[in-house]
Amino acid sequence: MSQSLARNVVHLIFSTKNREPFITPESRPDLFAYLAGALNGIDCPAIRVGGVADHVHLLFVLSKNVALAQAVEEVKKESSKWAKGKISPRFYWQTGYGAFSVSASNENTVARYIENQEQNHTKRTFQDELIEFFRKHRIAFDEKHLWD
């Protein structure tokens, strides 16, 4: 094959530091647009961005030229700078993240899940949600090192 072709869709989840509720309903549209723009700026097209007061979900296509850790670092760094000026000077993202591969057949389901974050979190906490994702995707974790 004379060219390299790939389409890896990622569902990325991360929280504000200590799950501080900095992401108000008023700030969400601008923050989500900024996160999508940061992804697009590194050739990782955003499919859907959403979240609630203390965490975000990003569904995007990972560029074949960018490592996942590099994409996460860039998006968190750039959006944190923006949020410090627009949301709160005390704004920080947590250190870690959860990232999950998404098959083409599940993209629409995950996008709808991200769109319905407010409703999803009337039933469970961010911590419960993330643990469920880790278990569903068979990711081993130690809960005492999960939260910062």
Secondary structure as GFF3:
##gff-version 3
##sequence-region A 1 148
A	DSSP	beta_strand	8	15	.	.	.	ID=ss1
A	DSSP	three_ten_helix	17	19	.	.	.	ID=ss2
A	DSSP	alpha_helix	28	41	.	.	.	ID=ss3
A	DSSP	beta_strand	46	52	.	.	.	ID=ss4
A	DSSP	beta_strand	55	62	.	.	.	ID=ss5
A	DSSP	alpha_helix	68	86	.	.	.	ID=ss6
A	DSSP	beta_strand	98	102	.	.	.	ID=ss7
A	DSSP	three_ten_helix	104	106	.	.	.	ID=ss8
A	DSSP	alpha_helix	107	115	.	.	.	ID=ss9
A	DSSP	alpha_helix	117	120	.	.	.	ID=ss10
A	DSSP	alpha_helix	126	136	.	.	.	ID=ss11
A	DSSP	three_ten_helix	143	145	.	.	.	ID=ss12
###
